[in-house]
Amino acid sequence: MQKLKIDDLMNYKFLSGVTVSPSGKKAVFLVKQADRKKNRYDSWVYMADLQTKEVRKLTSFGAEAHLMFEDENTVLFSSERVPEDRAEKNEEKTVFYRLSLQGGEAERAFEIPYSVDGIRKISEGRYAFTAVVDLNRPENEEERAEYQDYHILEELPYWENGAYFVSRFRRSLFVFEEGKTGEDRVKKMTADLFAVNDFRISGNRLVYTGASYDQLLPKTCGLFSCDPDTGKETVLVDQDQMSIGMFGCGEDMVYFAASTMDRYGSGQYPDLYLWKNGSCGRCAEFGHAVGAAPTGDIMLGGGERFLVLGDRALFTACVGTTGEIYECSAGQIKKAVSFDGSVDCFDAADGGFLMVGRTPGKLQELYYYTEKTGEYSQLSFLNEEVLRDKYVGELRYEGFTDSDGVAIDGWVIFPKDYDPEKTYPAILDMHGGPRVAFGNTFFHEMQWLANEGYFVFLCNPRGSDGRDNEFADLREKYGTVDFKDFMEFTDHVLERYPAIDRNRLGVTGGSYGGWMTNWIIGHTDRFAAAVSQRSFSNWLSDFGCSEIGFSFDVNENGGKTPWTAPEELWKRSPVAYADRVKTPTLFIHSLKDYNCPLSEGMQMFAALKYHGVPSRAFLFEGENHELSRSGKPVHRVRRLKEMKDWFDRYLCS
């Protein structure tokens, strides 16, 4: 069996945006793949015929996005196919093409003078779309050129991961009329200070979530609808009542997931609510993350994760260690689709559902679920060849019960060509979040490390997704119960697998996993090497530097701020224990990561350097918090190489 190589990442195909035709018998979806030479991802449109089971490629330009059916045989998508499709400097536009499934080339349909980030069809030739508007941007062309040299900050958050400064930026809702000309083609539907989270079409009305704010982004948001002809807005749920997440529309009804945040703060899981005929109420308790899936590094792009069919709402959720489809109807929630792995997005199809999914040991593929039989089958085989005859380590379940009597899910991946007579180094790999969960699905980073001769072990400690609110509630507990679970899981794995050399243990993680890496090396010397990625290290400084410092940090510390509890927050900060660290540590950070900003990783790096601990920082230009999942292909490969080189130096020499 051959080794899985670091560069195999370049050959993976990433599926997203599956959309079914009006008849339910055809579907289109997007497939992305890395282009090493251009250091980007190409994106193509594929079609699946649910009657013949044929899956084929429809486009070849590699720049397709925003995919939808206009009718049974016509698809609409955005693309940049000729130089004229690209916006001029300091300007914006998005060009759309139509393609007939009956044959022929795609034809240019229309262009919208904004960078569209979401679009839906209202009626023939009429579309609703969202785009980010900079309210500070001058109208005058000459002033716009000068505007590139300065930034005006008046709000929190003042910047956003990967997007730079965003004060007075608002995601706005528009209506586009294809048959009109000039300024009449585009009409803005939301007020200047209103920020749209998501939107849907319900009959001839627009339904959307969001909030109007000035100075400080609120934790709550509302549910609204408006008439695209008159622009008259109707408040369905006031924006000050709850935090509303995913939603879907039926006939005169809206199902939505929302949290009142009354028991577990802003991290509290949502329940299901129903707005119908002017009244609104909670219809079912759920207590899990709606729209979630087990984490991974082999997904790119989005897709539907919440829809309404008749009188029932269907949505994805991570419950336990799998991502499946759940149904809410008649005030009850039950599992609608059992799936071994993760459903990443889906749409309703003839007799069932079409899903992009990950199953154990495989990359993403397209699956068809038949409601009548309760079974699913694989339709696409786009990633079969890349893993053929490659070693993909089984995720051996190693769940255990910690010393507090809490069941913890965990797994171990054996190194390639494992020999029980030998000893091996091992790496504890920790997820971000912390309200995230590992499952039994393929993870390129871990599989590649296993192919390079490492045991890899991973778990979902307290604070993770997949259980209930109490399990996920880590407020004022960072570095306590979660640290205990990680250390006891390490003990459990070492006891179970004596082939692991206790003197050659490594630890790594990103985001919350980076925070925990920083915490671990300040509280134990059991790890011989560490790689801290996109981390934060100081609750005091992170408050003002992170895009979510004023919201997430305050919530996770039980409402305490740097002014109300400075000593307490310092004691909860990994950097406070940096003078105790002896573990050689590599810090990986992206310069456009404003979620866990550069200052957070670098102050930990500086502290280790000052105290004489072997350390290195590797910083990526042009990347953000999503480097490991959607960063430029060459950068993703280089990140993995840096990790392995560091572990090899301290665990294998």
N, C-alpha and C positions, 0 to 999 in steps of 0.2 A: 504494500500500500504506500502511495506517495505521500510526501509531506504537503500539508497545506502551507502555502507561502504567503509572505506578507503582501506581495503584489497581486495575489488572487483577488484582493479587494477591487482591483481595476476591472475585473471581469464580472463582478456581481451585477445583476439587474434588480433594480428597485421598483416595485410596483405601487401605484397609488391612484386615487381619484376614480375608482370604478363607478361607472354610471350606466344605468340600464335604459333602454329605449322605451317609448310609451307602451308598446305591446308587451314588454317584458321578455322578448325573445332574442334581443341582441344587447350587446354591451360594448362600451369603449372604456379604455383605461390608459394611464400614462406609464411608460417604462423609461427609467433613467439609468444611465451607465456612465462611468467615469471616462473621461478623455484625458489621458496623461499628457499628451503633447500640448493641449490647450489649457490643462489644469482646471477643468470644469466638468460639469455633468451634462451630457446630451439628454434630450427628452423627446420621446416619440409617442405617437398615438397608435395603440393596438386595438383590435376588435375581437370579440368573442361571439360566436354564433351558438346560442344555447340549444339549438335543435340539432345541428351537425357536430357540435363540440369542437369546431375549428377555431383556432386562435391564430391571428395573423397580424403582421405589421402593416399600418396604413400610411404612415408618413416617414420621411427620411431626412428632413432638414435638421432635426435635433434641437429645436428651440420651442417646442409646443407646450402650452399650459392652458389653464382655465377651460377645461374641456366640458362640453355639454351636448346633449341631443336637442336639435331644434324641432325635428319631427322624426318619424320612423327611419328615414333614410338620409338624414342630413345631420352632420355634426359641426359644431362651431368651436373654434379654439383660437387662442392668441399665439402669435409667433413673430419672429423677426426673420424674414426670408430674403429680403433685398435691403440695400442700404437705406432706402426711403422709409423703411419701417422703424428705423432708429430715431429717437428724439434728438433734436438739436441741443447744444450745450445750454444748460440752465433751463431747459424745457422738459416737458413730460408728454408721453403719449403711449398708448397701447393699441396695437393693430390686431384685428381679428380676421380669420379666414373661415370659409365654409368648404366642407368637403362632402360630396355625395358618396354614399356607400354603394351606389350602383355603378360607380366608375368615374374616371376623369381626375384631373388635377384639382387641388384646392384652389379656390378663387378668393381674392381679397374682398372682404365684406365691408368693413368700416374701420375707422379709427376713433379712439376716444382720447381727448387731450389730457389724460391723467394716467398715472401709474396704477392701473387697476389691480386690486388685490383680491377681489371677489366679484363674481357677476352671475346673475340669474335672469332667466327670461320671464317677462310679465305677460306679453302677448306678441303677436306677429310684429316684428320690427321694433319692439319696445323692450328695454332691459333695465334692471336695477343693478347698480354696481357700487362698490365702496372703494375709496382711495384716501390716502393720507393727505391732509391739507395743512400747509404751514401758514398759520395766521399772521406770522411776522413778515412773510415774504412780500417785498414791495411790488406794486403793480407796474411801475415804470421799468422798462427793460434796462436802461442804464443803471438804475439803482440796484436792480437784481444782480448785475455783475459784481458790483461792490459788496453786496450782501454776502457773497461767498467768503468774505474775509472776517466776518464777525458773527457772534452768536448772542442772542438775547435770552436770558434765563429769568423766568418769573414764577415757575411752578415746580412742584414735585409730582412725579419724577422729572428731572431735568435732562436725563439721557436714558437711552434704551439699548438693550443688548444688541450690538451689531449695527445700530442705526445712528449712533452719535447723539447729538443734542436734540431733544424733542419738546422743549418747552413751547407751549402754545401750538403744538401739533395735534390735529384731531383727525381720526378716521371718520369720514363723513359718508353719508348715503346720497346717491344721485339716481336720477332717471335719465336714460339716454333714448332719444327718438331717432331711429335710423333714417326715417323718411324726411326729416327736417334738415334745415341748413343753418349755418352760423351759430349764434349763441342759443338759439331755440332748441338745439339738439340736446343740450345738457341742462338739467335742472337740479339744483341742490335741494334735498328734502329735509335735512336736519340743520338745526341752528349752529352757529359758528363754534360755540363752546361745548357742543354735544359730541361725545366720543362714542361711536358705534362699536359694539363688540362683535355682533353677528347679525345676520338678517335672513329672512325667508320670504317666499311669496305665498300668500293665502288668497286664492281667487284673484280678485283685481286689487288687493291691498298688499302693502308692504308691512311686514312684522319684524321688529328688531329689538335688540337689547342694547343697553348702554346707559350713560349718565352724562348729565351736564355738570361741569365743575369749573371752578376758578381757583387757582393757587394750589389745591391739593386733591389728587385723584382719590375718590372715595372707595371704600371697600364694598359698598353696595352698588347695585345698578337696577334699572327698571326694565319693564317690558312695554313696548309701544307698538302702535300701528298707525299707518297714515294712508291717505288717498293719494295716489300718484298724480291725479288730475288737479286736485285743489291744493294739495300739500297739507290739508288739515290733519293734525295729529290727535290721536286718542291714547290716553294713558290707560293701559291695561293693569299694570302693577306699578305703584309708585317707586321711584328710584331709591328711596330711603328705607325700604322695608327689609330687604334681604339681598344676598349675593346670588345672582342668577347666572347659571352656566349654560349648558347646551339646551336646545329646545327644538321642537318641530311643530308643524301646523297641520290640522285637519280641517274639516268643514265646520266653520264657526267655533273652533277650539284650538287651544295651544297647550301642549304638554311641555313642561320645562323642569329642569333640575335646579334646585335652589337650596341655599342654606341660610338659616336665620342667625347662625354663628353665636347662639346663645349659651351653648354648653362647652364647646371646644374651640372657640375663637374662629379666626378666619380660615383655619385649616379643617374646620368641621365638614364632614362629608354631607352631600346634599340628599334631600328626599325628593320625591316626584310630586309636582303640583299640576293642577289642571285649571286653565281659564276657559270658561265656556258660557256663552250667552250672557256676558257681562258680570259673571261672578267667578271668584277665584278661591281655591282652597287646596290644602294638601290632600293628595289622594292616596299616597302610599309612602311608608317609611322605607328607606333603603340602606343608608349608612355605608356606602362605598363610593369610590370615585367614578362618576358617570363619564363615559368616553375614554376611559383609561385602558391601557394594555401593558403587559410586562415590558420592561425596558429592553433596549437592544441597540446595536449599532449597524443594523442592516436595513433601515427604513429611511426613505426620503420622500417628502411630499405628504399631502394630507388625503382627505376623503371623508365621505359621510360616516358619522358615528352615532347619529341620532336622527330618527325619522318617525313619522306618524303614518300608520296604515289603518284606515277606518277609525275605529274607536280605541286603538291600542298604540302605545309608544314603544319603539324598539331602539335599543342603544347598546353600545359595547360597555363593558366594565371589567376591571381586574378584581376578581374575587378568588381568594386563595392565591394560587400561583399561575392561573390561566386567565386569558382574556377571551371572553365569550359574549354572546348576544343575549340580552335580557329583555323581557317584555313587561310592560305595565298596562293592565286593563282591569276594569271593574274593581279598582281599588286594591289590586294585588300585584305583586311583582314575582315573576318566575323566570327561570331560564328558558329562553326560546331556542337557542342553538348551542348544543354541546360541541366543543371544539378542543382538540388536544393541542394546545399551544396558545396562539394569539390571533384574534381577528383584528386586523389593523384598520380596515374600513369595509363598508358593505353597502349594498343597495338591494331593494326588493326586486325580484325577478319572477318570471312565470313559474308559479308553483313553489317558490322558495326565496332564497337569497343568493346573491353572488358576492363573494368575499375575497379580499386580499388577506392572506393569512401566513403565519409561520408555524410549522409543526416541528417536533423534535428532530434535530440533525439536518434540517433543510433551510434554505433561503426562502424568500417570499415567493408564493405562487398564487394563482387564481383558483378558487374553490367554489363549487356549486352545492348548496344545501337544499334538499327536497323536504318540504314540511310534511308531506304525506308519509314518507318513510322514516323521517328523522335521521337521515344519513347524509353525509357530504362526500363529494368526489373531487379529485384534482382535475382541473381543466387545462391549465398551462403547465409547461415543463421548460420554462425559459432558463431556469438555473440548474437544471439537472447536470449538464455537461461540466460545469465549472467545479463541482464537487465530486465528480465521478472518480473513483479509485483514490480519493484523498482521505487522509485520516481525520475523521470528525469524532472527537471524544464524546462518549456518552456522559450525560449529566447524571451521575449516580446520586440518588437522593440520600442525604445524610442529615435529615431533620433530627432534632433532639429537644429535650425539655431542659430549660435553664434552671439555675438554682432557685429562682423565684417561682418555679412551677409553670412557666410560660413556654408553650410549644413554639419552636423556631424552625422555619424551613431553611434548608441548606443543601448544597450539592458539592460534589467533587468531580473534577475532570482529570483523568489519568494522562500522564505524558505519553507521547507516541513511543511505540516499541517498549512499553513498560516491562521491566524485568524485576520480579520480586526479590531477587538476590542483590539488587543494587539499591543505593539510596539516591534521593533526588531533592533538589531545591523546590520550594513551593511558594506560591503567591496568594495572599488574601486579597481579593478584588471586591471593592465596596461600591454600591450604587450611590447615585445622587439623590436629591429630593429634599428631605428624607422620605416624603410620601411617594415613594416609587417602589417597585417590587421586581425582583428577578423571577423568571420562570424557567421552564425546561427548554427554552428556545435557543437557537444558534446565536452565538456572540463571537464575531470575528476576532476581537482582541484576545479573548480567553482561549479560543480554539488555536489561534496561532501560537500563543505562549506554550500551550500544551504540546504543540508540534515541535517546539524548540526545546523540549525536554523538561518542562516544569509541570508539577502538580499545580492545579488552580482550584481554589475553593472559594465559595461565595455563599452568602446567606441573607435573609431578610430579618434584621433585628427589630426590636421594638422601635416604633417610629415609621416603619415601612407601610406601604400600601398592601391591600389584599385582605385585611382582617376587618376590624371595626374601629370606631372612633377612639375607644380607650387604648387599643393597641397602637394606633397611629399618633396619639397625643404625646408629643415630645416637649411640650412647653415647659421651660425651666428644668429640663432633665437632660439636656445635651451633655454628653460626656459621662453620664451615669449609667442608666439601664442599658443604653445602646452600646456603650463601651464594654459593659459586663457581658452582653450577649456576644459581641465579637470575640472577646477573649475566651469565653467559655466554648464558643464554637471552634475556635482554634485548638483549644485543649481536646475537644471531642474528636476533631479530625486527626490530630496527632496520635491519639490513642487508637483510633480505628485503622490508621495507615502508618505502621512503623517504618515503611520505606521512605517516609519524608524525614529529611535531615532537620532536626530541631534547630541546628545552628545556621541553617541556610533558608530562613524565612524572609519573604518580602511582603510589603503591603502597599496597596495603591488604591486610589479612588478619586473621583472628580466631583466638584461642587460640594454637596454635603459630604460625599466620600473624601473630598480633599480636606474639608474641615476636620473630619474624623482622622484622616492620616496625620494631620498636624497635631491633633489631640493625642493620638496613640504614641507618637514618637516622644512626646513630652511626659508620658506616664508609664512607659515600659521600654526596656531595652531588648525585648525578645526578638525584634525584627532586625535583621542585619542590613537591610536596605529599604528605602521607601521612595515612592514617586507620588508627590502631591500635585494634583491637577485642578486647574480652575478653582482654586480654593479661596476661602476666607478664613481669617485667623483672629480677628479682633472685633468683638461686638460694639466697642465704643466707636472706632473709626468707620466701620462698615455702615453704620447708621446714615452717615452723610455722603458716602461715596458710592454705595450700591444703588441701582435703580429701585430696588425693593427694600432698602434699609429702613426707611421710615414706616413700612407696612409689615413686611415679613419679620424683620428683626424684632420689632416691638411685640408682635404677636407671639413669637417663639420664646420671648422672655417674659411672658405673662403681663404685658403692658408696661414693663419697666423701660426706661430710656436712659441715655448717658447722663442725664441731669438728675433723675430720681434715684438711680442706683448704680453710680459709677464703679464702686468697689466690687459690687456683686457681678456686674457685667465683665469687669476685668478678670475676676476669678474664673469666669466661664469661658474665657478666651484662650485658645491654644497658645498664642504668642506669649502669654504670661508665664508659660512653663518652658519657653525656648532655651533658657539657661540650663535646663536639665537634659537636653537632647544630646544623644550620642550617636544616633542612627544617621548614616550617610543618606542624604535626601536630595532628589532631583525635583525641581519645581517646573511644571509646564503651565504656561499661561498664554492667553491670547490678548493682543493689545486692544481689541474692540469688545472685550468682555466687560460689560457694564453691570452684569448681574453679580458676578464676583470680580470686582475690578482689580486691575493690576496691583494697586497699592496693597491689597490684602495678601497676595502671595509674596510680594517683594519684601514686606516688612518681616515676614517669617524667614525668608531667605537671608535677609540682612542680619537678623538675630542669630541665625546659625553660623553665618560667616564670622560674625563678631566673636562668637564663643568657640571658634576653631573647629566646627563640625564640617566634615567634607560635604559640600553642597554645590549644586549647579542649577542655573536657571536657563530654561530654553523658552524663548518668547516668539510667538508667531505674529507676523504682520498680517493685517487684513482679515484675521480670524476673530471669532467671538466665542460665546459660551458653548456653542454647538460644534466646536472643532472635531470632537471624536465621532460625531454622528453625521454631520453634513458639511464639514470643512472641505476645502479644496482637496482633491484626491492626493496630490503630491504631499500636501501638508499632513494629511491623515496617515500616510505611510511613514513620513519622517517622524511623526509623533511616536508611532509604535516602535520604530527603530531606536529612538532615544530611550524609550522605556526599557527595551530589552538590553541595550548596551549597558545601561546603568545596573540593572539586575545581574547581568553577566559578570560585571566587574566585581560586585560585592558578594554574589551568591555562588559563583562558579569558578572563581580563581583560586 
